[in-house]
Amino acid sequence: TDRKSELELLETPTNNKEAKTVLGKLSYVGRHIKEFSQTTASLHPTATENYELTERRISDWAKLQGAIKIFLVMRHPPPNSILYFESIPTDDFIHGHIY
């Protein structure tokens, strides 16, 4: 499966190992998800606890799953809108931004 499908299909973690695995898979997209660190704060397991799905964890996991789906949706600009392309050439490639 591709990365997008893998993230969408992540199941709610039920133990410390699963929680660490899930949070690791999400870490690379975290900077693109609003309030990622606040939402995932309750999901991180501690070394001494047995991982339990508290109401807070269930709520935060649901928020995170919703944010993943929104993040992974490609939004096209409205028809007839003007787009600006800024190119930043370097020695090896051209980097670009579209606004």
N, CA, C and O atoms as a Tinker XYZ file with bonds, in Angstrom:
   396  protein
     1  N      0.837000   -1.189000    0.000000    73     2
     2  CA     0.000000    0.000000    0.000000    64     1     3
     3  C      0.875000    1.244000    0.000000    63     2     4     5
     4  O      2.040000    1.201000    0.395000    81     3
     5  N      0.299000    2.349000   -0.447000    73     3     6
     6  CA     1.063000    3.588000   -0.426000    64     5     7
     7  C      0.984000    4.230000    0.963000    63     6     8     9
     8  O      0.205000    3.800000    1.814000    81     7
     9  N      1.786000    5.243000    1.172000    73     7    10
    10  CA     1.884000    5.887000    2.490000    64     9    11
    11  C      0.543000    6.488000    2.917000    63    10    12    13
    12  O      0.160000    6.393000    4.083000    81    11
    13  N     -0.165000    7.106000    1.971000    73    11    14
    14  CA    -1.459000    7.721000    2.274000    64    13    15
    15  C     -2.437000    6.678000    2.816000    63    14    16    17
    16  O     -3.066000    6.888000    3.853000    81    15
    17  N     -2.558000    5.573000    2.119000    73    15    18
    18  CA    -3.473000    4.512000    2.555000    64    17    19
    19  C     -3.056000    3.948000    3.906000    63    18    20    21
    20  O     -3.898000    3.656000    4.755000    81    19
    21  N     -1.763000    3.800000    4.094000    73    19    22
    22  CA    -1.261000    3.260000    5.360000    64    21    23
    23  C     -1.663000    4.153000    6.534000    63    22    24    25
    24  O     -2.076000    3.654000    7.581000    81    23
    25  N     -1.544000    5.468000    6.363000    73    23    26
    26  CA    -1.905000    6.383000    7.440000    64    25    27
    27  C     -3.407000    6.390000    7.695000    63    26    28    29
    28  O     -3.850000    6.450000    8.842000    81    27
    29  N     -4.183000    6.329000    6.622000    73    27    30
    30  CA    -5.639000    6.330000    6.785000    64    29    31
    31  C     -6.139000    5.059000    7.474000    63    30    32    33
    32  O     -7.168000    5.082000    8.148000    81    31
    33  N     -5.418000    3.962000    7.309000    73    31    34
    34  CA    -5.861000    2.676000    7.844000    64    33    35
    35  C     -5.290000    2.337000    9.222000    63    34    36    37
    36  O     -5.544000    1.252000    9.746000    81    35
    37  N     -4.528000    3.251000    9.806000    73    35    38
    38  CA    -3.959000    2.981000   11.126000    64    37    39
    39  C     -5.073000    2.736000   12.136000    63    38    40    41
    40  O     -6.061000    3.467000   12.183000    81    39
    41  N     -4.896000    1.702000   12.934000    73    39    42
    42  CA    -5.891000    1.368000   13.948000    64    41    43
    43  C     -5.514000    1.994000   15.284000    63    42    44    45
    44  O     -4.348000    2.296000   15.537000    81    43
    45  N     -6.494000    2.179000   16.112000    73    43    46
    46  CA    -6.272000    2.747000   17.435000    64    45    47
    47  C     -5.308000    1.859000   18.217000    63    46    48    49
    48  O     -5.542000    0.657000   18.347000    81    47
    49  N     -4.222000    2.440000   18.742000    73    47    50
    50  CA    -3.265000    1.626000   19.499000    64    49    51
    51  C     -3.872000    1.133000   20.808000    63    50    52    53
    52  O     -4.628000    1.845000   21.468000    81    51
    53  N     -3.527000   -0.093000   21.165000    73    51    54
    54  CA    -4.079000   -0.681000   22.393000    64    53    55
    55  C     -3.006000   -1.053000   23.414000    63    54    56    57
    56  O     -3.325000   -1.497000   24.517000    81    55
    57  N     -1.729000   -0.870000   23.048000    73    55    58
    58  CA    -0.658000   -1.143000   24.009000    64    57    59
    59  C      0.517000   -0.208000   23.713000    63    58    60    61
    60  O      0.511000    0.508000   22.712000    81    59
    61  N      1.521000   -0.220000   24.588000    73    59    62
    62  CA     2.659000    0.694000   24.446000    64    61    63
    63  C      3.363000    0.548000   23.104000    63    62    64    65
    64  O      3.677000    1.547000   22.458000    81    63
    65  N      3.612000   -0.676000   22.683000    73    63    66
    66  CA     4.332000   -0.913000   21.434000    64    65    67
    67  C      3.552000   -0.363000   20.239000    63    66    68    69
    68  O      4.128000    0.298000   19.375000    81    67
    69  N      2.245000   -0.634000   20.184000    73    67    70
    70  CA     1.423000   -0.127000   19.082000    64    69    71
    71  C      1.383000    1.400000   19.090000    63    70    72    73
    72  O      1.443000    2.029000   18.034000    81    71
    73  N      1.282000    1.993000   20.276000    73    71    74
    74  CA     1.240000    3.454000   20.376000    64    73    75
    75  C      2.523000    4.066000   19.827000    63    74    76    77
    76  O      2.473000    5.036000   19.070000    81    75
    77  N      3.661000    3.513000   20.200000    73    75    78
    78  CA     4.937000    4.019000   19.697000    64    77    79
    79  C      5.034000    3.858000   18.182000    63    78    80    81
    80  O      5.524000    4.752000   17.492000    81    79
    81  N      4.573000    2.731000   17.667000    73    79    82
    82  CA     4.615000    2.475000   16.226000    64    81    83
    83  C      3.742000    3.471000   15.474000    63    82    84    85
    84  O      4.176000    4.061000   14.484000    81    83
    85  N      2.516000    3.658000   15.941000    73    83    86
    86  CA     1.583000    4.578000   15.281000    64    85    87
    87  C      2.118000    6.004000   15.317000    63    86    88    89
    88  O      2.112000    6.690000   14.295000    81    87
    89  N      2.576000    6.456000   16.468000    73    87    90
    90  CA     3.090000    7.819000   16.586000    64    89    91
    91  C      4.342000    8.014000   15.742000    63    90    92    93
    92  O      4.565000    9.100000   15.208000    81    91
    93  N      5.154000    6.982000   15.617000    73    91    94
    94  CA     6.325000    7.062000   14.747000    64    93    95
    95  C      5.938000    7.227000   13.290000    63    94    96    97
    96  O      6.554000    8.008000   12.565000    81    95
    97  N      4.918000    6.494000   12.856000    73    95    98
    98  CA     4.462000    6.600000   11.466000    64    97    99
    99  C      3.874000    7.977000   11.173000    63    98   100   101
   100  O      3.968000    8.468000   10.049000    81    99
   101  N      3.275000    8.591000   12.173000    73    99   102
   102  CA     2.648000    9.898000   11.975000    64   101   103
   103  C      3.616000   11.064000   12.144000    63   102   104   105
   104  O      3.308000   12.187000   11.744000    81   103
   105  N      4.767000   10.810000   12.724000    73   103   106
   106  CA     5.670000   11.914000   13.052000    64   105   107
   107  C      6.114000   12.716000   11.832000    63   106   108   109
   108  O      6.334000   13.923000   11.936000    81   107
   109  N      6.247000   12.065000   10.680000    73   107   110
   110  CA     6.738000   12.805000    9.519000    64   109   111
   111  C      5.688000   13.742000    8.919000    63   110   112   113
   112  O      6.049000   14.651000    8.171000    81   111
   113  N      4.401000   13.552000    9.224000    73   111   114
   114  CA     3.377000   14.475000    8.736000    64   113   115
   115  C      2.914000   15.426000    9.833000    63   114   116   117
   116  O      2.109000   16.322000    9.579000    81   115
   117  N      3.407000   15.241000   11.029000    73   115   118
   118  CA     2.954000   16.034000   12.163000    64   117   119
   119  C      3.081000   17.526000   11.974000    63   118   120   121
   120  O      2.218000   18.271000   12.438000    81   119
   121  N      4.110000   17.986000   11.320000    73   119   122
   122  CA     4.285000   19.433000   11.153000    64   121   123
   123  C      3.221000   20.044000   10.251000    63   122   124   125
   124  O      3.043000   21.262000   10.235000    81   123
   125  N      2.516000   19.207000    9.503000    73   123   126
   126  CA     1.464000   19.697000    8.619000    64   125   127
   127  C      0.071000   19.588000    9.236000    63   126   128   129
   128  O     -0.911000   19.992000    8.613000    81   127
   129  N     -0.026000   19.054000   10.435000    73   127   130
   130  CA    -1.313000   18.865000   11.097000    64   129   131
   131  C     -1.428000   19.864000   12.239000    63   130   132   133
   132  O     -0.575000   19.915000   13.125000    81   131
   133  N     -2.491000   20.654000   12.207000    73   131   134
   134  CA    -2.706000   21.683000   13.218000    64   133   135
   135  C     -2.801000   21.040000   14.605000    63   134   136   137
   136  O     -3.507000   20.051000   14.800000    81   135
   137  N     -2.080000   21.622000   15.552000    73   135   138
   138  CA    -2.069000   21.181000   16.952000    64   137   139
   139  C     -1.689000   19.704000   17.108000    63   138   140   141
   140  O     -2.228000   19.003000   17.964000    81   139
   141  N     -0.766000   19.247000   16.279000    73   139   142
   142  CA    -0.347000   17.842000   16.314000    64   141   143
   143  C      0.222000   17.451000   17.672000    63   142   144   145
   144  O     -0.167000   16.431000   18.243000    81   143
   145  N      1.142000   18.260000   18.189000    73   143   146
   146  CA     1.791000   17.878000   19.451000    64   145   147
   147  C      0.809000   17.893000   20.620000    63   146   148   149
   148  O      0.902000   17.054000   21.516000    81   147
   149  N     -0.142000   18.850000   20.621000    73   147   150
   150  CA    -1.136000   18.886000   21.691000    64   149   151
   151  C     -2.070000   17.678000   21.598000    63   150   152   153
   152  O     -2.444000   17.094000   22.615000    81   151
   153  N     -2.443000   17.309000   20.369000    73   151   154
   154  CA    -3.362000   16.191000   20.179000    64   153   155
   155  C     -2.703000   14.867000   20.540000    63   154   156   157
   156  O     -3.347000   13.990000   21.115000    81   155
   157  N     -1.437000   14.719000   20.210000    73   155   158
   158  CA    -0.763000   13.442000   20.461000    64   157   159
   159  C     -0.172000   13.331000   21.865000    63   158   160   161
   160  O      0.296000   12.260000   22.252000    81   159
   161  N     -0.185000   14.412000   22.625000    73   159   162
   162  CA     0.428000   14.387000   23.963000    64   161   163
   163  C     -0.146000   13.275000   24.834000    63   162   164   165
   164  O      0.599000   12.589000   25.533000    81   163
   165  N     -1.451000   13.092000   24.798000    73   163   166
   166  CA    -2.059000   12.061000   25.647000    64   165   167
   167  C     -1.852000   10.656000   25.085000    63   166   168   169
   168  O     -2.031000    9.670000   25.800000    81   167
   169  N     -1.481000   10.562000   23.825000    73   167   170
   170  CA    -1.341000    9.251000   23.186000    64   169   171
   171  C      0.010000    8.593000   23.459000    63   170   172   173
   172  O      0.166000    7.385000   23.283000    81   171
   173  N      0.992000    9.400000   23.892000    73   171   174
   174  CA     2.325000    8.854000   24.167000    64   173   175
   175  C      2.289000    7.985000   25.423000    63   174   176   177
   176  O      1.804000    8.422000   26.467000    81   175
   177  N      2.793000    6.774000   25.328000    73   175   178
   178  CA     2.828000    5.908000   26.511000    64   177   179
   179  C      3.989000    6.284000   27.427000    63   178   180   181
   180  O      5.003000    6.820000   26.979000    81   179
   181  N      3.826000    5.998000   28.700000    73   179   182
   182  CA     4.951000    6.159000   29.619000    64   181   183
   183  C      5.572000    4.783000   29.831000    63   182   184   185
   184  O      4.940000    3.756000   29.580000    81   183
   185  N      6.798000    4.778000   30.289000    73   183   186
   186  CA     7.522000    3.510000   30.444000    64   185   187
   187  C      6.926000    2.631000   31.542000    63   186   188   189
   188  O      7.083000    1.411000   31.517000    81   187
   189  N      6.249000    3.245000   32.495000    73   187   190
   190  CA     5.787000    2.485000   33.656000    64   189   191
   191  C      4.312000    2.091000   33.622000    63   190   192   193
   192  O      3.867000    1.313000   34.467000    81   191
   193  N      3.558000    2.603000   32.677000    73   191   194
   194  CA     2.119000    2.320000   32.673000    64   193   195
   195  C      1.742000    1.226000   31.681000    63   194   196   197
   196  O      2.432000    1.000000   30.687000    81   195
   197  N      0.649000    0.566000   31.970000    73   195   198
   198  CA     0.008000   -0.277000   30.968000    64   197   199
   199  C     -0.864000    0.653000   30.140000    63   198   200   201
   200  O     -1.639000    1.434000   30.691000    81   199
   201  N     -0.743000    0.577000   28.837000    73   199   202
   202  CA    -1.468000    1.494000   27.953000    64   201   203
   203  C     -2.965000    1.203000   28.009000    63   202   204   205
   204  O     -3.406000    0.102000   27.679000    81   203
   205  N     -3.732000    2.191000   28.426000    73   203   206
   206  CA    -5.181000    2.049000   28.496000    64   205   207
   207  C     -5.830000    3.108000   27.625000    63   206   208   209
   208  O     -5.339000    4.234000   27.534000    81   207
   209  N     -6.924000    2.751000   26.989000    73   207   210
   210  CA    -7.662000    3.705000   26.173000    64   209   211
   211  C     -8.628000    4.484000   27.062000    63   210   212   213
   212  O     -9.765000    4.068000   27.286000    81   211
   213  N     -8.153000    5.613000   27.558000    73   211   214
   214  CA    -8.993000    6.491000   28.366000    64   213   215
   215  C     -9.895000    7.297000   27.439000    63   214   216   217
   216  O     -9.709000    7.286000   26.222000    81   215
   217  N    -10.862000    7.988000   28.009000    73   215   218
   218  CA   -11.734000    8.839000   27.194000    64   217   219
   219  C    -10.922000    9.892000   26.458000    63   218   220   221
   220  O    -11.194000   10.189000   25.295000    81   219
   221  N     -9.932000   10.454000   27.129000    73   219   222
   222  CA    -9.092000   11.477000   26.501000    64   221   223
   223  C     -8.331000   10.890000   25.317000    63   222   224   225
   224  O     -8.272000   11.510000   24.255000    81   223
   225  N     -7.755000    9.717000   25.483000    73   223   226
   226  CA    -7.013000    9.095000   24.386000    64   225   227
   227  C     -7.939000    8.773000   23.213000    63   226   228   229
   228  O     -7.569000    8.977000   22.057000    81   227
   229  N     -9.117000    8.280000   23.501000    73   227   230
   230  CA   -10.073000    7.971000   22.432000    64   229   231
   231  C    -10.450000    9.245000   21.687000    63   230   232   233
   232  O    -10.511000    9.253000   20.458000    81   231
   233  N    -10.704000   10.322000   22.428000    73   231   234
   234  CA   -11.063000   11.605000   21.822000    64   233   235
   235  C     -9.912000   12.157000   20.983000    63   234   236   237
   236  O    -10.120000   12.591000   19.850000    81   235
   237  N     -8.700000   12.142000   21.537000    73   235   238
   238  CA    -7.536000   12.657000   20.805000    64   237   239
   239  C     -7.224000   11.804000   19.585000    63   238   240   241
   240  O     -6.821000   12.332000   18.549000    81   239
   241  N     -7.405000   10.497000   19.693000    73   239   242
   242  CA    -7.169000    9.625000   18.542000    64   241   243
   243  C     -8.163000    9.940000   17.423000    63   242   244   245
   244  O     -7.792000    9.963000   16.250000    81   243
   245  N     -9.428000   10.183000   17.787000    73   243   246
   246  CA   -10.448000   10.533000   16.786000    64   245   247
   247  C    -10.106000   11.857000   16.107000    63   246   248   249
   248  O    -10.259000   11.986000   14.892000    81   247
   249  N     -9.641000   12.848000   16.886000    73   247   250
   250  CA    -9.217000   14.133000   16.307000    64   249   251
   251  C     -8.070000   13.919000   15.328000    63   250   252   253
   252  O     -8.053000   14.490000   14.238000    81   251
   253  N     -7.124000   13.098000   15.728000    73   251   254
   254  CA    -5.959000   12.843000   14.890000    64   253   255
   255  C     -6.349000   12.138000   13.596000    63   254   256   257
   256  O     -5.844000   12.490000   12.529000    81   255
   257  N     -7.228000   11.163000   13.670000    73   255   258
   258  CA    -7.680000   10.473000   12.459000    64   257   259
   259  C     -8.388000   11.437000   11.513000    63   258   260   261
   260  O     -8.201000   11.361000   10.298000    81   259
   261  N     -9.195000   12.338000   12.058000    73   259   262
   262  CA    -9.855000   13.347000   11.226000    64   261   263
   263  C     -8.856000   14.284000   10.583000    63   262   264   265
   264  O     -8.989000   14.628000    9.409000    81   263
   265  N     -7.848000   14.703000   11.349000    73   263   266
   266  CA    -6.824000   15.605000   10.824000    64   265   267
   267  C     -6.003000   14.938000    9.727000    63   266   268   269
   268  O     -5.601000   15.598000    8.769000    81   267
   269  N     -5.754000   13.648000    9.855000    73   267   270
   270  CA    -5.002000   12.915000    8.830000    64   269   271
   271  C     -5.774000   12.924000    7.519000    63   270   272   273
   272  O     -5.189000   13.147000    6.459000    81   271
   273  N     -7.068000   12.686000    7.576000    73   271   274
   274  CA    -7.876000   12.657000    6.354000    64   273   275
   275  C     -7.921000   14.020000    5.685000    63   274   276   277
   276  O     -7.870000   14.111000    4.459000    81   275
   277  N     -8.017000   15.085000    6.482000    73   275   278
   278  CA    -8.033000   16.438000    5.918000    64   277   279
   279  C     -6.674000   16.763000    5.314000    63   278   280   281
   280  O     -6.595000   17.314000    4.215000    81   279
   281  N     -5.608000   16.426000    6.026000    73   279   282
   282  CA    -4.256000   16.711000    5.537000    64   281   283
   283  C     -3.985000   16.018000    4.211000    63   282   284   285
   284  O     -3.304000   16.570000    3.347000    81   283
   285  N     -4.512000   14.820000    4.049000    73   283   286
   286  CA    -4.212000   14.034000    2.861000    64   285   287
   287  C     -5.103000   14.351000    1.666000    63   286   288   289
   288  O     -4.973000   13.712000    0.621000    81   287
   289  N     -6.001000   15.318000    1.795000    73   287   290
   290  CA    -6.876000   15.688000    0.685000    64   289   291
   291  C     -6.200000   16.778000   -0.130000    63   290   292   293
   292  O     -5.812000   17.817000    0.404000    81   291
   293  N     -6.063000   16.535000   -1.419000    73   291   294
   294  CA    -5.493000   17.554000   -2.295000    64   293   295
   295  C     -6.601000   18.520000   -2.689000    63   294   296   297
   296  O     -7.654000   18.115000   -3.180000    81   295
   297  N     -6.348000   19.783000   -2.468000    73   295   298
   298  CA    -7.334000   20.804000   -2.801000    64   297   299
   299  C     -6.888000   21.540000   -4.056000    63   298   300   301
   300  O     -5.775000   22.063000   -4.122000    81   299
   301  N     -7.751000   21.573000   -5.025000    73   299   302
   302  CA    -7.449000   22.287000   -6.263000    64   301   303
   303  C     -7.890000   23.737000   -6.122000    63   302   304   305
   304  O     -8.863000   24.027000   -5.426000    81   303
   305  N     -7.180000   24.645000   -6.777000    73   303   306
   306  CA    -7.594000   26.047000   -6.707000    64   305   307
   307  C     -8.915000   26.249000   -7.441000    63   306   308   309
   308  O     -9.269000   25.461000   -8.317000    81   307
   309  N     -9.641000   27.300000   -7.085000    73   307   310
   310  CA   -10.901000   27.573000   -7.777000    64   309   311
   311  C    -10.654000   27.817000   -9.271000    63   310   312   313
   312  O     -9.587000   28.293000   -9.656000    81   311
   313  N    -11.642000   27.491000  -10.105000    73   311   314
   314  CA   -11.494000   27.746000  -11.544000    64   313   315
   315  C    -11.222000   29.225000  -11.798000    63   314   316   317
   316  O    -11.719000   30.095000  -11.082000    81   315
   317  N    -10.443000   29.486000  -12.808000    73   315   318
   318  CA   -10.105000   30.848000  -13.247000    64   317   319
   319  C     -9.299000   31.640000  -12.222000    63   318   320   321
   320  O     -9.229000   32.865000  -12.319000    81   319
   321  N     -8.696000   30.978000  -11.252000    73   319   322
   322  CA    -7.860000   31.700000  -10.299000    64   321   323
   323  C     -6.458000   31.844000  -10.878000    63   322   324   325
   324  O     -6.016000   31.022000  -11.681000    81   323
   325  N     -5.781000   32.877000  -10.465000    73   323   326
   326  CA    -4.422000   33.137000  -10.940000    64   325   327
   327  C     -3.445000   32.459000   -9.986000    63   326   328   329
   328  O     -3.526000   32.639000   -8.770000    81   327
   329  N     -2.528000   31.686000  -10.540000    73   327   330
   330  CA    -1.497000   31.028000   -9.750000    64   329   331
   331  C     -0.148000   31.650000  -10.078000    63   330   332   333
   332  O      0.135000   31.968000  -11.234000    81   331
   333  N      0.669000   31.820000   -9.069000    73   331   334
   334  CA     2.006000   32.366000   -9.251000    64   333   335
   335  C      3.014000   31.278000   -8.929000    63   334   336   337
   336  O      2.892000   30.585000   -7.919000    81   335
   337  N      4.010000   31.133000   -9.792000    73   335   338
   338  CA     5.065000   30.152000   -9.579000    64   337   339
   339  C      6.358000   30.890000   -9.310000    63   338   340   341
   340  O      6.775000   31.738000  -10.100000    81   339
   341  N      6.983000   30.574000   -8.213000    73   339   342
   342  CA     8.269000   31.159000   -7.858000    64   341   343
   343  C      9.316000   30.061000   -7.976000    63   342   344   345
   344  O      9.217000   29.029000   -7.311000    81   343
   345  N     10.304000   30.278000   -8.807000    73   343   346
   346  CA    11.361000   29.272000   -8.958000    64   345   347
   347  C     12.604000   29.720000   -8.205000    63   346   348   349
   348  O     12.947000   30.902000   -8.168000    81   347
   349  N     13.256000   28.754000   -7.616000    73   347   350
   350  CA    14.481000   29.016000   -6.868000    64   349   351
   351  C     15.543000   28.062000   -7.409000    63   350   352   353
   352  O     15.690000   26.946000   -6.911000    81   351
   353  N     16.281000   28.500000   -8.425000    73   351   354
   354  CA    17.287000   27.603000   -9.012000    64   353   355
   355  C     18.497000   27.438000   -8.091000    63   354   356   357
   356  O     18.926000   28.383000   -7.428000    81   355
   357  N     19.026000   26.237000   -8.065000    73   355   358
   358  CA    20.273000   25.951000   -7.363000    64   357   359
   359  C     21.205000   25.268000   -8.360000    63   358   360   361
   360  O     20.857000   25.119000   -9.532000    81   359
   361  N     22.357000   24.862000   -7.913000    73   359   362
   362  CA    23.302000   24.202000   -8.815000    64   361   363
   363  C     22.780000   22.865000   -9.324000    63   362   364   365
   364  O     23.105000   22.455000  -10.438000    81   363
   365  N     21.974000   22.183000   -8.517000    73   363   366
   366  CA    21.561000   20.828000   -8.863000    64   365   367
   367  C     20.120000   20.690000   -9.343000    63   366   368   369
   368  O     19.798000   19.729000  -10.042000    81   367
   369  N     19.252000   21.623000   -8.985000    73   367   370
   370  CA    17.839000   21.474000   -9.349000    64   369   371
   371  C     17.128000   22.815000   -9.261000    63   370   372   373
   372  O     17.722000   23.819000   -8.868000    81   371
   373  N     15.859000   22.825000   -9.628000    73   371   374
   374  CA    15.027000   24.016000   -9.474000    64   373   375
   375  C     13.940000   23.688000   -8.459000    63   374   376   377
   376  O     13.166000   22.746000   -8.632000    81   375
   377  N     13.902000   24.470000   -7.418000    73   375   378
   378  CA    12.877000   24.327000   -6.383000    64   377   379
   379  C     11.787000   25.340000   -6.695000    63   378   380   381
   380  O     12.093000   26.456000   -7.115000    81   379
   381  N     10.540000   24.985000   -6.502000    73   379   382
   382  CA     9.476000   25.921000   -6.831000    64   381   383
   383  C      8.350000   25.929000   -5.824000    63   382   384   385
   384  O      8.091000   24.943000   -5.134000    81   383
   385  N      7.689000   27.069000   -5.761000    73   383   386
   386  CA     6.496000   27.243000   -4.932000    64   385   387
   387  C      5.392000   27.778000   -5.825000    63   386   388   389
   388  O      5.631000   28.632000   -6.678000    81   387
   389  N      4.189000   27.277000   -5.628000    73   387   390
   390  CA     3.031000   27.809000   -6.340000    64   389   391
   391  C      2.128000   28.461000   -5.312000    63   390   392   393
   392  O      1.781000   27.861000   -4.294000    81   391
   393  N      1.751000   29.704000   -5.595000    73   391   394
   394  CA     0.862000   30.454000   -4.690000    64   393   395
   395  C     -0.443000   30.720000   -5.395000    63   394   396
   396  O     -1.340000   31.337000   -4.821000    81   395
